[in-house]
Amino acid sequence: MAGSFDYFVVFAEMRTGSNFLETNLNAFDGIACHGEAFNPHFLGYPKTTKILGITQETRDADPMRLLKEIKKQPDAMAGFRYFHDHDPRVLDPCLNDPKCAKIILTRNPLDSYVSWKIAQETGQWKLTDSKSRKDGQADFDADEFSAHLEALQSFQLQLLNRLQHSGQTAFYISYEDLQSVEVMNGLARYLGVDEELEALDKSLKKQNPSAISKKVRNFPQMETALSGRDLFNLTRTPNFEPRRGPTIPTYVAAAESGLLYLPMKGGPEDRVLDWLAAVDGVDRGALQSKFSQKDLRQWKRKHPGHRSFTVLRHPVVRAHHAFSKHILGTGEDSYSALRQTLRRRYALPIPEQMPDESYDRAAHRSAFAAFLVFLKGNISGQTAIRVDASWCTQTQALQGFGEFALPDRVIREDDLETELAQLLDKIGHDKEVSVGAATGDLPFDLSGIYDAEIEKLTQDVYQRDYMMFGFESWR
């Protein structure tokens, strides 16, 4: 009900117009929006040191302190912008609180993706003077867009379902609505502010006003990549159909045989994918993936007697792989921004840039142990960093598979050769297909740093997995 709220949250994402929305909200005397107040990498805005007297260090230690200050701000209806990868510890308190006004800002995901790619290329994230506009084009990457879309859909459906379950509603506003002063005044009334704007603040300019065909460098390839998608409902992500779990596009089917692999992130994906390709004597590029729920149902109908499987990895091996690949790595799978945050905010003893000659085996062990300590807090919801699929519990990942269908077989990495051979027998495949040997992680293999303390730290992090799957000490 209008006027019944203590504070507000704008649920949005990058390149959805949230800066423009905030600028106009702050044009009302009775409204104060504090930027990305719970962005794990900065406080509100990149150069801000305090919000309502709360520092980033204080916020990271106890985000509820900042939330309480925002709720009780005496001179305005206060709020902030929240993206899907912001501090997860404040999400439940906000969603559960009927005194928190929910504003949900959406934009066509393809437009937001293209805008994000252009901003990356030009380095221009805001525009206040059209004379300063930098021209650029986006290179469409199908896999990257799929990941972008899945993240948006998953978060929007989470918001929608939570509001439905609690009997609350939200003020939905689209990117196109941002140009309407009437809509902006209506939003103010929803927040309980009677003041009206006569005109919008146009200090922020639209950066890429041309047609999308002009903004994408490889537009024909983009059209081809999107031809199999249901595009007509993309502008309404909260109701996007079909509703599907966030992992279905990652499922991989054999080129011809009735085998479906449900990858557990952080597991031995390369070994399994090589084996799956060898089953039908093809390259990995011939494997089928990027399924929608509808596509996967059709695949199952066309392959009677099919078998699906996933592969568990020992928690200490999986955690070390995630650390080596995403935190220490320098390739396309590295999380460089997160690495800097872990160094700065969580005192992880790793060099700023990898590799580093001073980083020896002893330093690697110390850094991995510190990472495990971080993971314990992260998975327990005690940090400002979102839990990544590469190091979430495998129990949680398996439950996610169940949103569509659980795998027929859950295989342990140590039993790959035997159990994959059994799967071939089940589908009537009469040729023997070997599984490639496991490779160690870089820059140092786990076997060179593993000891009882590393095992104990891992068990503290992954108690659920050790209990649910009966894992024992690695060595």
C-alpha positions in Angstrom: 0.0 0.0 0.0 1.3 3.4 -0.9 2.8 5.3 2.0 3.2 2.3 4.2 6.9 1.7 3.5 10.0 2.4 5.6 12.6 2.1 2.8 12.9 0.8 -0.7 15.1 -1.4 -2.9 15.5 -1.1 -6.7 16.2 -4.6 -8.1 18.0 -4.1 -11.3 21.1 -5.1 -13.3 23.9 -3.4 -15.2 22.9 -1.5 -18.2 19.2 -1.5 -17.4 18.9 2.3 -16.8 19.3 2.1 -13.0 21.6 5.2 -12.9 18.9 7.2 -14.8 16.2 5.9 -12.4 18.3 6.8 -9.4 19.0 10.3 -10.7 15.3 11.0 -11.0 14.4 9.4 -7.7 16.9 11.7 -6.1 15.3 14.7 -7.8 12.4 14.3 -5.3 13.1 16.2 -2.1 11.7 13.3 -0.1 13.6 10.4 -1.7 17.3 9.4 -1.2 18.8 6.5 -3.2 22.3 5.4 -2.0 23.5 3.7 -5.2 24.8 0.2 -5.1 25.0 0.2 -1.3 25.7 -3.5 -1.1 28.0 -4.0 -4.0 30.8 -6.3 -2.6 33.5 -4.4 -4.5 32.6 -0.9 -3.4 30.2 1.1 -1.2 27.4 2.8 -3.2 29.7 4.3 -5.8 33.3 3.5 -6.7 34.8 6.5 -4.8 32.4 6.6 -1.9 33.9 6.0 1.6 30.8 6.2 3.8 27.0 5.9 3.5 25.2 7.4 6.5 28.3 7.1 8.5 28.9 3.4 7.7 32.2 2.4 6.1 32.7 -0.5 3.7 34.6 -2.4 6.3 31.8 -2.0 8.8 29.2 -3.0 6.1 31.2 -6.1 5.1 31.4 -7.2 8.7 27.7 -6.6 9.4 25.6 -5.5 6.5 22.5 -5.2 8.7 24.0 -2.1 10.3 23.9 -0.2 7.0 20.4 -1.5 6.2 19.2 -0.2 9.6 20.7 3.2 8.9 19.0 3.4 5.6 15.6 2.3 7.1 15.7 5.0 9.7 17.0 7.9 7.6 14.9 10.7 9.1 14.8 13.2 6.3 13.8 11.0 3.3 12.4 7.7 2.1 15.8 6.0 1.6 16.8 3.0 -0.5 19.4 1.5 -2.7 20.0 -0.4 -5.9 20.5 -4.2 -5.7 21.9 -6.4 -8.5 21.9 -10.2 -8.5 25.5 -10.5 -7.4 25.4 -8.1 -4.5 25.7 -9.1 -0.9 23.3 -12.0 -0.5 23.0 -11.4 3.3 20.6 -8.5 2.8 18.4 -10.1 0.2 16.2 -12.2 2.5 15.7 -9.5 5.1 14.5 -7.1 2.3 12.3 -9.7 0.6 10.7 -10.8 3.9 10.0 -7.3 5.1 6.6 -5.9 3.9 7.8 -2.5 5.0 10.4 -2.6 2.2 9.1 -1.3 -1.1 10.3 -3.4 -4.0 10.9 -1.7 -7.3 11.8 -4.1 -10.1 13.5 -2.5 -13.1 13.8 -4.7 -16.3 15.1 -4.3 -19.8 15.2 -6.5 -22.8 18.2 -8.8 -21.9 19.6 -8.6 -25.4 19.7 -4.8 -25.3 21.3 -4.8 -21.9 23.9 -7.3 -23.1 24.8 -5.3 -26.2 25.0 -2.1 -24.1 27.3 -3.8 -21.6 29.6 -5.0 -24.4 29.8 -1.6 -26.0 30.6 0.0 -22.6 33.3 -2.5 -22.1 34.8 -1.6 -25.4 34.6 2.1 -25.1 35.2 2.4 -21.4 32.2 4.8 -21.2 29.6 3.8 -18.6 27.8 7.1 -18.2 27.2 9.9 -20.7 26.2 13.5 -19.6 27.2 15.3 -22.8 26.5 13.9 -26.3 29.7 15.6 -27.5 31.7 13.2 -25.4 30.0 10.1 -26.7 32.4 7.3 -27.8 31.3 5.1 -30.7 31.6 1.4 -30.4 30.2 -1.9 -31.5 29.6 -5.1 -29.6 30.9 -8.6 -30.6 28.1 -11.0 -29.8 29.2 -14.1 -28.0 26.5 -16.8 -27.8 27.8 -18.5 -24.7 28.4 -15.2 -22.9 24.8 -14.1 -23.7 23.4 -17.4 -22.5 25.2 -16.9 -19.2 23.9 -13.3 -19.0 20.3 -14.4 -19.8 20.4 -17.3 -17.3 21.6 -15.0 -14.5 18.9 -12.5 -15.2 16.1 -15.0 -15.5 17.1 -16.9 -12.4 17.2 -13.8 -10.2 13.9 -12.4 -11.6 12.1 -15.7 -11.0 13.5 -15.8 -7.5 12.1 -12.3 -6.8 8.8 -13.2 -8.4 8.3 -16.4 -6.5 9.4 -15.0 -3.2 6.9 -12.1 -3.5 4.2 -14.6 -4.5 4.9 -16.8 -1.5 4.8 -13.9 0.9 1.8 -12.2 -0.6 3.6 -9.0 -1.5 3.7 -7.0 -4.7 6.3 -4.8 -6.4 6.4 -1.7 -8.6 7.5 -3.0 -12.0 9.1 -0.5 -14.3 10.7 -1.2 -17.7 13.6 0.6 -19.4 11.2 2.3 -21.8 9.1 3.6 -18.8 12.0 5.6 -17.5 11.3 8.3 -20.1 7.8 9.0 -18.6 7.5 11.7 -16.0 4.1 10.4 -15.2 5.5 6.9 -14.4 8.2 8.5 -12.2 5.6 10.5 -10.3 3.5 7.3 -9.9 6.6 5.6 -8.5 7.0 8.4 -6.0 3.4 8.1 -4.9 3.9 4.3 -4.5 6.8 5.2 -2.1 4.5 7.6 -0.2 5.9 10.8 -1.5 3.3 13.4 -2.7 5.7 15.7 -4.5 5.7 15.6 -8.3 8.3 16.4 -10.9 7.4 18.7 -13.8 10.1 17.2 -16.0 12.7 14.5 -15.8 16.4 15.0 -15.1 18.0 14.5 -18.5 21.6 15.0 -17.4 22.3 11.3 -18.3 22.1 10.7 -22.0 21.2 7.5 -23.9 24.6 6.3 -25.0 23.7 4.0 -28.0 20.5 5.3 -29.7 20.9 3.4 -33.0 19.2 0.2 -34.0 20.6 -3.0 -32.6 21.7 -4.2 -36.1 24.0 -1.2 -36.2 25.4 -1.8 -32.7 26.5 -5.4 -33.2 29.5 -6.0 -35.3 28.6 -9.6 -36.1 24.9 -9.1 -36.4 24.2 -12.0 -38.9 26.0 -14.5 -36.5 23.8 -13.1 -33.7 20.7 -13.7 -35.7 21.7 -17.3 -36.3 22.6 -17.9 -32.7 19.3 -16.6 -31.5 17.1 -18.3 -34.1 16.3 -21.2 -31.9 15.2 -19.0 -28.9 11.8 -17.9 -27.9 12.4 -14.2 -28.3 8.9 -12.8 -28.2 8.8 -12.7 -24.4 12.3 -11.5 -23.6 11.2 -8.1 -22.4 9.3 -9.6 -19.5 11.9 -11.6 -17.8 9.8 -12.2 -14.6 7.4 -14.3 -16.7 9.8 -15.7 -19.3 8.8 -19.2 -20.4 9.7 -21.9 -20.0 10.6 -21.7 -16.4 13.8 -23.6 -16.0 16.6 -24.2 -13.6 19.8 -22.2 -14.1 21.8 -25.2 -15.2 19.8 -26.8 -18.1 21.8 -24.9 -20.8 25.0 -26.5 -19.4 23.7 -30.1 -19.9 25.6 -31.9 -22.7 24.3 -34.8 -24.8 26.2 -37.2 -26.9 26.3 -36.6 -30.6 24.2 -39.7 -31.4 24.0 -42.0 -28.4 21.4 -41.6 -25.6 23.7 -40.2 -23.0 23.2 -36.9 -21.2 25.8 -35.4 -18.9 24.8 -32.9 -16.2 28.1 -31.1 -15.4 28.8 -30.4 -11.8 30.7 -27.1 -11.9 34.2 -27.6 -10.5 34.2 -31.2 -11.5 36.2 -33.2 -14.1 34.3 -31.7 -17.1 37.0 -31.9 -19.7 37.6 -35.6 -19.0 33.9 -36.5 -19.3 33.3 -34.4 -22.4 36.3 -36.0 -24.1 34.9 -39.4 -23.3 31.4 -38.4 -24.3 32.7 -37.3 -27.7 34.7 -40.5 -28.1 31.5 -42.6 -27.6 30.3 -41.7 -31.1 33.8 -41.0 -32.5 33.3 -37.3 -32.9 35.0 -34.1 -31.8 33.7 -32.3 -28.8 32.2 -29.6 -31.0 29.7 -32.2 -32.2 28.2 -32.6 -28.8 24.7 -31.2 -28.1 24.3 -28.5 -25.5 22.6 -25.2 -24.7 19.3 -26.9 -24.3 16.1 -25.2 -23.3 13.6 -27.2 -21.2 11.6 -27.9 -24.4 14.7 -28.9 -26.3 15.7 -31.4 -23.6 12.2 -32.9 -23.5 12.4 -33.4 -27.2 15.8 -35.0 -27.0 14.6 -37.4 -24.3 11.7 -38.5 -26.5 14.0 -39.1 -29.4 16.3 -41.2 -27.4 14.3 -43.9 -25.6 16.4 -45.8 -23.1 18.6 -42.7 -22.5 20.7 -42.4 -19.4 21.7 -39.2 -17.6 24.5 -38.8 -15.2 26.6 -36.4 -13.2 30.0 -36.7 -11.6 30.9 -35.9 -8.0 34.4 -34.8 -7.1 36.1 -35.0 -3.7 35.5 -31.7 -2.0 39.2 -30.9 -1.4 40.0 -31.6 -5.0 37.1 -29.5 -6.2 37.9 -26.6 -3.9 41.5 -26.6 -5.0 40.5 -26.7 -8.7 38.2 -23.7 -8.2 41.0 -21.8 -6.4 43.6 -22.6 -9.0 41.4 -21.9 -12.0 39.3 -18.9 -11.0 41.3 -17.1 -8.3 44.9 -17.8 -9.4 44.3 -18.3 -13.1 44.9 -15.6 -15.7 42.8 -17.1 -18.5 39.2 -16.3 -19.6 37.9 -18.3 -16.6 39.7 -16.2 -14.0 37.8 -14.0 -11.6 40.2 -11.1 -11.6 37.9 -8.6 -9.8 37.2 -11.1 -7.2 40.9 -11.9 -6.7 41.5 -8.2 -5.9 38.6 -8.2 -3.5 39.8 -11.3 -1.7 43.3 -9.7 -1.4 42.0 -6.4 -0.2 38.9 -7.2 1.9 39.7 -10.8 3.1 43.5 -10.6 3.3 44.1 -13.6 1.0 47.9 -13.9 0.7 48.2 -14.0 -3.1 50.1 -11.7 -5.4 48.2 -9.0 -7.2 49.2 -10.5 -10.6 49.7 -14.1 -11.3 52.1 -15.9 -11.9 54.6 -14.4 -9.6 58.2 -15.7 -9.0 57.8 -15.3 -5.2 54.8 -17.5 -5.2 56.2 -20.9 -4.3 54.7 -24.1 -3.0 54.6 -23.0 0.6 52.9 -19.7 -0.4 50.4 -21.7 -2.4 49.5 -23.9 0.6 49.0 -20.8 2.8 46.9 -19.1 0.2 44.7 -22.2 -0.4 44.2 -22.6 3.4 43.1 -19.0 3.6 40.7 -19.5 0.6 39.1 -22.5 2.5 38.6 -20.2 5.5 36.9 -17.7 3.2 34.7 -20.4 1.7 33.4 -21.4 5.0 32.1 -17.9 5.6 31.0 -17.5 2.0 28.9 -20.7 1.9 27.4 -19.9 5.3 26.2 -16.5 4.1 28.7 -14.5 6.1 30.5 -12.6 3.4 29.6 -10.0 0.8 30.5 -12.3 -2.1 27.9 -14.4 -3.9 28.4 -18.1 -3.7 29.8 -19.3 -7.1 28.6 -22.5 -8.8 32.2 -23.7 -8.9 32.5 -24.0 -5.1 28.9 -24.3 -3.8 28.1 -27.6 -2.1 27.6 -30.5 -4.5 24.5 -31.3 -2.5 23.0 -27.9 -3.5 24.0 -28.4 -7.1 22.3 -31.8 -7.2 19.1 -30.3 -5.7 19.2 -27.7 -8.5 19.2 -30.5 -11.1 16.0 -31.7 -9.5 14.1 -28.7 -10.6 13.9 -30.4 -14.0 14.9 -34.1 -13.4 17.5 -35.7 -11.3 20.3 -37.7 -13.1 19.9 -41.4 -13.4 23.3 -42.0 -12.0 25.6 -40.0 -9.7 29.2 -41.1 -10.3 32.2 -40.4 -8.2 35.3 -39.2 -10.1 37.4 -42.1 -8.7 34.9 -44.6 -10.3 34.6 -42.9 -13.7 36.1 -45.8 -15.8 34.0 -48.5 -14.3 30.7 -46.7 -14.1 30.9 -45.0 -17.5 31.5 -48.5 -19.0 28.4 -49.7 -17.2 26.4 -46.8 -18.7 27.5 -47.8 -22.2 26.3 -51.3 -21.5 22.9 -50.0 -20.4 22.3 -48.2 -23.7 23.6 -51.1 -25.8 26.9 -49.6 -26.9 29.2 -52.5 -27.6 32.5 -50.7 -28.0 35.0 -49.9 -25.2 35.7 -46.3 -24.6 38.5 -45.3 -22.2 38.5 -42.3 -19.9 41.4 -39.9 -20.2 43.8 -39.5 -17.3 43.3 -36.7 -14.7 45.6 -33.7 -14.9 46.8 -31.7 -12.0 46.1 -28.0 -11.3 48.4 -25.1 -12.0 50.6 -23.6 -10.6 50.9 -26.4 -8.0 49.2 -29.7 -7.8 47.1 -30.5 -4.7 49.2 -33.6 -3.8 52.2 -31.3 -3.1 50.3 -29.2 -0.4 47.7 -31.6 1.0 47.9 -32.5 4.7 45.6 -33.1 7.7 45.0 -29.4 8.2 43.9 -28.8 4.6 41.5 -31.8 5.0 40.1 -30.5 8.2 39.5 -27.0 6.8 37.7 -28.6 3.8 35.5 -30.7 6.0 34.5 -27.6 7.9 33.4 -26.0 4.7 31.7 -29.0 3.1 30.1 -30.8 6.0 26.9 -31.3 4.0 28.8 -33.0 1.1 30.8 -35.2 3.4 27.7 -36.3 5.2 25.3 -36.7 2.2 27.8 -38.5 -0.1 30.0 -40.3 2.5 33.3 -38.7 1.5 36.3 -39.7 3.5 39.7 -38.0 3.8 41.3 -37.6 0.4 44.5 -39.4 1.3 
